[in-house]
Amino acid sequence: MLPDGALAERVALVTGGGSGLGRAMALELGRLGAKVAVLGRRVVGIVLDGTFHCSRELGRRVIERGGDNAQVVNIVASYAWTGGPGTVHSAAAKAGVVTMTRTLAVEWARHGIRVNAIAPGPVDTEETRERLWPTDEIREHLLERIPLRRFGTPEEVAHACAYLVSDYASDVTGDVLTVDGGAWLEQGMFR
Protein backbone atom coordinates (compact mmCIF):
# COMPACT_ATOMS: atom_id res chain seq x y z
CA MET A 1 0.00 0.00 0.00
CA LEU A 2 2.74 2.48 0.96
CA PRO A 3 6.07 2.73 -0.87
CA ASP A 4 9.17 1.11 0.61
CA GLY A 5 10.87 3.39 3.11
CA ALA A 6 7.69 5.40 3.78
CA LEU A 7 8.26 4.99 7.53
CA ALA A 8 12.06 5.28 7.58
CA GLU A 9 13.41 6.94 10.72
CA ARG A 10 10.13 6.31 12.58
CA VAL A 11 10.03 4.36 15.83
CA ALA A 12 7.03 2.11 16.50
CA LEU A 13 6.05 0.48 19.79
CA VAL A 14 3.59 -2.36 19.18
CA THR A 15 1.84 -3.79 22.22
CA GLY A 16 0.49 -7.29 21.86
CA GLY A 17 2.88 -7.66 18.95
CA GLY A 18 3.86 -11.27 19.52
CA SER A 19 0.98 -12.76 17.55
CA GLY A 20 -2.11 -12.03 15.50
CA LEU A 21 -2.85 -8.47 14.42
CA GLY A 22 -0.07 -6.96 16.54
CA ARG A 23 2.50 -9.20 14.87
CA ALA A 24 1.20 -8.32 11.40
CA MET A 25 1.38 -4.60 12.20
CA ALA A 26 4.91 -4.91 13.62
CA LEU A 27 6.09 -6.74 10.50
CA GLU A 28 4.46 -4.23 8.11
CA LEU A 29 5.82 -1.20 9.96
CA GLY A 30 9.28 -2.78 9.95
CA ARG A 31 9.03 -3.61 6.24
CA LEU A 32 8.30 0.06 5.57
CA GLY A 33 11.48 1.10 7.41
CA ALA A 34 10.29 1.83 10.96
CA LYS A 35 12.36 0.74 13.95
CA VAL A 36 9.91 -1.53 15.77
CA ALA A 37 9.80 -2.50 19.46
CA VAL A 38 7.39 -5.28 20.34
CA LEU A 39 5.79 -5.81 23.74
CA GLY A 40 4.24 -9.14 24.64
CA ARG A 41 0.91 -9.85 26.30
CA ARG A 42 -0.41 -7.93 29.56
CA VAL A 43 -2.61 -9.93 32.12
CA VAL A 44 -4.82 -7.34 33.90
CA GLY A 45 -6.17 -4.16 32.41
CA ILE A 46 -4.41 -4.55 29.08
CA VAL A 47 -7.17 -2.97 27.05
CA LEU A 48 -7.88 0.28 28.86
CA ASP A 49 -5.18 0.59 31.52
CA GLY A 50 -2.38 -0.72 29.29
CA THR A 51 -3.39 1.57 26.45
CA PHE A 52 -3.58 4.53 28.80
CA HIS A 53 -0.18 3.91 30.41
CA CYS A 54 1.62 3.33 27.10
CA SER A 55 0.01 6.41 25.53
CA ARG A 56 0.76 8.59 28.54
CA GLU A 57 4.41 7.56 28.58
CA LEU A 58 4.82 8.22 24.87
CA GLY A 59 3.09 11.58 25.19
CA ARG A 60 5.22 12.57 28.19
CA ARG A 61 8.46 11.75 26.38
CA VAL A 62 7.48 13.51 23.15
CA ILE A 63 6.26 16.61 24.97
CA GLU A 64 9.48 16.75 27.06
CA ARG A 65 11.47 16.76 23.81
CA GLY A 66 9.46 19.76 22.64
CA GLY A 67 7.02 17.79 20.51
CA ASP A 68 7.50 16.30 17.09
CA ASN A 69 5.83 14.12 14.50
CA ALA A 70 4.56 11.27 16.71
CA GLN A 71 1.57 9.00 16.26
CA VAL A 72 -0.46 6.68 18.44
CA VAL A 73 -2.71 4.03 16.89
CA ASN A 74 -4.96 2.20 19.34
CA ILE A 75 -6.89 -0.97 18.60
CA VAL A 76 -10.59 -0.96 19.42
CA ALA A 77 -13.63 -2.89 18.22
CA SER A 78 -16.89 -1.78 16.67
CA TYR A 79 -18.81 -3.35 19.54
CA ALA A 80 -17.49 -0.41 21.57
CA TRP A 81 -20.33 1.58 19.92
CA THR A 82 -22.76 -1.19 18.90
CA GLY A 83 -22.53 -3.49 21.90
CA GLY A 84 -22.73 -7.22 21.48
CA PRO A 85 -23.55 -10.35 23.44
CA GLY A 86 -20.72 -11.63 25.60
CA THR A 87 -18.58 -8.52 25.15
CA VAL A 88 -19.58 -6.37 28.13
CA HIS A 89 -16.11 -6.06 29.72
CA SER A 90 -14.26 -5.70 26.46
CA ALA A 91 -16.87 -3.35 24.95
CA ALA A 92 -16.71 -1.06 27.98
CA ALA A 93 -12.90 -1.02 27.92
CA LYS A 94 -12.75 -0.47 24.15
CA ALA A 95 -15.30 2.37 24.42
CA GLY A 96 -12.97 3.93 26.96
CA VAL A 97 -10.10 3.61 24.48
CA VAL A 98 -12.19 5.29 21.75
CA THR A 99 -12.91 8.23 24.07
CA MET A 100 -9.29 8.35 25.22
CA THR A 101 -8.14 8.35 21.58
CA ARG A 102 -10.32 11.34 20.75
CA THR A 103 -9.46 13.22 23.94
CA LEU A 104 -5.71 12.76 23.55
CA ALA A 105 -5.96 13.76 19.87
CA VAL A 106 -7.34 17.13 20.97
CA GLU A 107 -4.98 17.56 23.93
CA TRP A 108 -1.79 16.51 22.13
CA ALA A 109 -2.32 18.01 18.66
CA ARG A 110 -0.43 21.16 19.65
CA HIS A 111 2.57 18.96 20.47
CA GLY A 112 2.59 17.33 17.01
CA ILE A 113 1.15 14.06 18.27
CA ARG A 114 -1.63 12.44 16.25
CA VAL A 115 -3.83 9.85 17.99
CA ASN A 116 -6.11 7.50 16.03
CA ALA A 117 -7.56 4.03 16.36
CA ILE A 118 -8.36 1.04 14.18
CA ALA A 119 -11.47 -1.08 14.71
CA PRO A 120 -10.77 -4.39 12.97
CA GLY A 121 -13.66 -6.69 12.28
CA PRO A 122 -13.50 -10.46 12.00
CA VAL A 123 -9.98 -11.29 10.85
CA ASP A 124 -9.08 -14.72 9.52
CA THR A 125 -6.24 -16.13 11.62
CA GLU A 126 -5.47 -19.59 12.94
CA GLU A 127 -6.68 -18.53 16.39
CA THR A 128 -9.99 -17.06 15.17
CA ARG A 129 -10.65 -20.15 13.06
CA GLU A 130 -10.14 -22.33 16.14
CA ARG A 131 -12.01 -20.16 18.68
CA LEU A 132 -14.61 -18.06 16.88
CA TRP A 133 -15.66 -20.08 13.82
CA PRO A 134 -14.50 -23.64 14.40
CA THR A 135 -17.15 -25.16 12.09
CA ASP A 136 -18.14 -24.45 8.51
CA GLU A 137 -21.68 -23.72 9.71
CA ILE A 138 -20.54 -20.98 12.12
CA ARG A 139 -18.12 -19.61 9.53
CA GLU A 140 -20.85 -19.33 6.88
CA HIS A 141 -23.27 -17.74 9.36
CA LEU A 142 -20.71 -15.06 10.21
CA LEU A 143 -19.83 -14.43 6.57
CA GLU A 144 -23.52 -13.81 5.81
CA ARG A 145 -23.42 -10.91 8.28
CA ILE A 146 -20.47 -9.18 6.59
CA PRO A 147 -21.50 -7.07 3.58
CA LEU A 148 -18.25 -7.89 1.73
CA ARG A 149 -18.87 -11.60 2.50
CA ARG A 150 -15.30 -12.29 3.59
CA PHE A 151 -13.09 -12.04 6.62
CA GLY A 152 -10.30 -9.51 6.77
CA THR A 153 -6.63 -10.40 6.90
CA PRO A 154 -3.97 -9.37 9.40
CA GLU A 155 -2.14 -7.71 6.52
CA GLU A 156 -5.14 -5.46 5.76
CA VAL A 157 -5.19 -4.25 9.36
CA ALA A 158 -1.42 -3.74 9.21
CA HIS A 159 -1.82 -1.65 6.04
CA ALA A 160 -4.40 0.53 7.80
CA CYS A 161 -1.98 1.04 10.69
CA ALA A 162 0.86 1.90 8.34
CA TYR A 163 -1.35 4.46 6.61
CA LEU A 164 -2.34 6.12 9.89
CA VAL A 165 1.27 6.53 11.06
CA SER A 166 2.50 7.70 7.66
CA ASP A 167 2.68 11.21 6.27
CA TYR A 168 -0.19 10.26 3.94
CA ALA A 169 -2.47 10.63 6.98
CA SER A 170 -0.82 13.76 8.35
CA ASP A 171 -4.18 15.54 8.70
CA VAL A 172 -5.96 12.62 10.39
CA THR A 173 -6.28 12.65 14.18
CA GLY A 174 -8.95 11.60 16.64
CA ASP A 175 -10.51 9.17 14.19
CA VAL A 176 -11.39 5.48 14.27
CA LEU A 177 -10.71 3.67 11.00
CA THR A 178 -13.07 0.70 10.83
CA VAL A 179 -11.60 -2.20 8.84
CA ASP A 180 -14.33 -4.83 8.92
CA GLY A 181 -15.89 -5.35 5.51
CA GLY A 182 -18.93 -3.42 6.70
CA ALA A 183 -19.71 -5.90 9.49
CA TRP A 184 -20.56 -3.21 12.04
CA LEU A 185 -23.21 -1.89 9.68
CA GLU A 186 -24.94 -5.22 10.06
CA GLN A 187 -25.37 -4.47 13.80
CA GLY A 188 -22.38 -6.51 14.87
CA MET A 189 -21.28 -9.92 13.71
CA PHE A 190 -22.38 -11.90 16.77
CA ARG A 191 -26.03 -10.85 16.93
Buried (B, 14 or more C-beta within 10 A) or exposed (E): BBEEEBBEEBEBBBBBBEBBBBBBBBBBBBBBBBEBEBBEEBEEEBBBEBBBBBBEEBBEEBBEEEBEEBBBBBBBBBBBBBBBEEBEEBBEBBBBBBEBBBEBBEEBBEBBBBBBBBBBBBBBBEEBEEEBBEEEEEBEEBBEBBEEEEBBBBBBBBBBBBBBBBEBBEEBBBBBBBBBBEBBBBEBBBE
